[in-house]
Amino acid sequence: MGAASAGKRANTKHELALLFPRLAIPGIPIKIRQARETQGLTWYALAKLAGIPNQATIRDIEQGKDVKLSNLQAVADELGLKLELVEQAV
Protein backbone atom coordinates (compact mmCIF):
# COMPACT_ATOMS: atom_id res chain seq x y z
CA MET A 1 0.00 0.00 0.00
CA GLY A 2 1.42 3.34 -1.00
CA ALA A 3 1.56 6.49 1.08
CA ALA A 4 -1.35 8.00 -0.87
CA SER A 5 -3.56 4.97 -0.19
CA ALA A 6 -2.69 4.96 3.51
CA GLY A 7 -3.45 8.68 3.78
CA LYS A 8 -6.76 8.27 1.96
CA ARG A 9 -7.76 5.38 4.23
CA ALA A 10 -6.86 7.34 7.38
CA ASN A 11 -8.89 10.31 6.13
CA THR A 12 -11.89 8.06 5.45
CA LYS A 13 -11.67 6.56 8.96
CA HIS A 14 -11.61 10.07 10.44
CA GLU A 15 -14.65 11.11 8.39
CA LEU A 16 -16.54 7.99 9.49
CA ALA A 17 -15.69 8.71 13.13
CA LEU A 18 -17.20 12.17 12.75
CA LEU A 19 -20.34 10.83 11.10
CA PHE A 20 -20.82 7.96 13.57
CA PRO A 21 -19.52 8.94 17.00
CA ARG A 22 -19.19 6.17 19.57
CA LEU A 23 -22.28 5.65 21.61
CA ALA A 24 -21.89 5.48 25.35
CA ILE A 25 -22.21 1.87 26.49
CA PRO A 26 -24.46 1.83 29.56
CA GLY A 27 -23.46 0.27 32.84
CA ILE A 28 -19.93 -0.47 33.95
CA PRO A 29 -18.10 0.96 30.91
CA ILE A 30 -19.67 4.41 31.17
CA LYS A 31 -19.26 4.55 34.96
CA ILE A 32 -15.55 3.70 34.61
CA ARG A 33 -15.07 6.32 31.92
CA GLN A 34 -16.93 9.02 33.83
CA ALA A 35 -14.97 8.34 37.02
CA ARG A 36 -11.65 8.35 35.12
CA GLU A 37 -12.43 11.61 33.34
CA THR A 38 -13.74 13.25 36.54
CA GLN A 39 -10.44 12.42 38.23
CA GLY A 40 -8.50 13.77 35.26
CA LEU A 41 -6.77 10.47 34.50
CA THR A 42 -5.63 9.21 31.13
CA TRP A 43 -5.86 5.56 30.15
CA TYR A 44 -2.12 5.31 30.75
CA ALA A 45 -2.22 6.93 34.19
CA LEU A 46 -5.12 4.76 35.36
CA ALA A 47 -3.49 1.59 34.07
CA LYS A 48 -0.29 2.47 35.93
CA LEU A 49 -2.15 3.19 39.18
CA ALA A 50 -4.11 -0.07 38.87
CA GLY A 51 -0.97 -2.11 38.16
CA ILE A 52 -2.09 -3.02 34.65
CA PRO A 53 0.79 -3.16 32.17
CA ASN A 54 -1.19 -2.14 29.08
CA GLN A 55 -3.29 1.02 28.80
CA ALA A 56 -5.36 -0.67 26.09
CA THR A 57 -7.02 -2.67 28.86
CA ILE A 58 -8.59 0.55 30.16
CA ARG A 59 -9.84 1.35 26.67
CA ASP A 60 -11.25 -2.17 26.37
CA ILE A 61 -13.13 -1.79 29.68
CA GLU A 62 -14.60 1.52 28.55
CA GLN A 63 -15.67 0.00 25.24
CA GLY A 64 -17.43 -2.89 26.95
CA LYS A 65 -15.05 -5.56 25.69
CA ASP A 66 -14.22 -8.73 27.60
CA VAL A 67 -11.47 -8.18 30.16
CA LYS A 68 -10.12 -10.11 33.11
CA LEU A 69 -12.20 -9.61 36.24
CA SER A 70 -9.04 -8.94 38.25
CA ASN A 71 -8.19 -6.02 35.95
CA LEU A 72 -11.71 -4.62 36.17
CA GLN A 73 -11.59 -4.90 39.97
CA ALA A 74 -8.20 -3.14 40.13
CA VAL A 75 -9.50 -0.28 37.98
CA ALA A 76 -12.69 0.06 40.04
CA ASP A 77 -10.66 0.12 43.26
CA GLU A 78 -8.39 2.89 41.96
CA LEU A 79 -11.40 4.96 40.95
CA GLY A 80 -13.15 4.47 44.29
CA LEU A 81 -15.87 2.32 42.73
CA LYS A 82 -17.30 -0.99 43.97
CA LEU A 83 -18.23 -3.93 41.77
CA GLU A 84 -21.34 -5.64 43.05
CA LEU A 85 -23.57 -8.49 41.98
CA VAL A 86 -27.30 -7.84 42.15
CA GLU A 87 -30.22 -10.12 41.44
CA GLN A 88 -31.92 -9.69 38.11
CA ALA A 89 -35.57 -8.80 37.99
CA VAL A 90 -37.55 -11.76 36.73
C-alpha positions in Angstrom: 0.0 0.0 0.0 1.4 3.3 -1.0 1.6 6.5 1.1 -1.3 8.0 -0.9 -3.6 5.0 -0.2 -2.7 5.0 3.5 -3.4 8.7 3.8 -6.8 8.3 2.0 -7.8 5.4 4.2 -6.9 7.3 7.4 -8.9 10.3 6.1 -11.9 8.1 5.5 -11.7 6.6 9.0 -11.6 10.1 10.4 -14.6 11.1 8.4 -16.5 8.0 9.5 -15.7 8.7 13.1 -17.2 12.2 12.8 -20.3 10.8 11.1 -20.8 8.0 13.6 -19.5 8.9 17.0 -19.2 6.2 19.6 -22.3 5.6 21.6 -21.9 5.5 25.4 -22.2 1.9 26.5 -24.5 1.8 29.6 -23.5 0.3 32.8 -19.9 -0.5 34.0 -18.1 1.0 30.9 -19.7 4.4 31.2 -19.3 4.5 35.0 -15.6 3.7 34.6 -15.1 6.3 31.9 -16.9 9.0 33.8 -15.0 8.3 37.0 -11.6 8.4 35.1 -12.4 11.6 33.3 -13.7 13.3 36.5 -10.4 12.4 38.2 -8.5 13.8 35.3 -6.8 10.5 34.5 -5.6 9.2 31.1 -5.9 5.6 30.1 -2.1 5.3 30.7 -2.2 6.9 34.2 -5.1 4.8 35.4 -3.5 1.6 34.1 -0.3 2.5 35.9 -2.1 3.2 39.2 -4.1 -0.1 38.9 -1.0 -2.1 38.2 -2.1 -3.0 34.7 0.8 -3.2 32.2 -1.2 -2.1 29.1 -3.3 1.0 28.8 -5.4 -0.7 26.1 -7.0 -2.7 28.9 -8.6 0.6 30.2 -9.8 1.4 26.7 -11.3 -2.2 26.4 -13.1 -1.8 29.7 -14.6 1.5 28.6 -15.7 0.0 25.2 -17.4 -2.9 27.0 -15.1 -5.6 25.7 -14.2 -8.7 27.6 -11.5 -8.2 30.2 -10.1 -10.1 33.1 -12.2 -9.6 36.2 -9.0 -8.9 38.3 -8.2 -6.0 35.9 -11.7 -4.6 36.2 -11.6 -4.9 40.0 -8.2 -3.1 40.1 -9.5 -0.3 38.0 -12.7 0.1 40.0 -10.7 0.1 43.3 -8.4 2.9 42.0 -11.4 5.0 40.9 -13.2 4.5 44.3 -15.9 2.3 42.7 -17.3 -1.0 44.0 -18.2 -3.9 41.8 -21.3 -5.6 43.0 -23.6 -8.5 42.0 -27.3 -7.8 42.1 -30.2 -10.1 41.4 -31.9 -9.7 38.1 -35.6 -8.8 38.0 -37.6 -11.8 36.7 
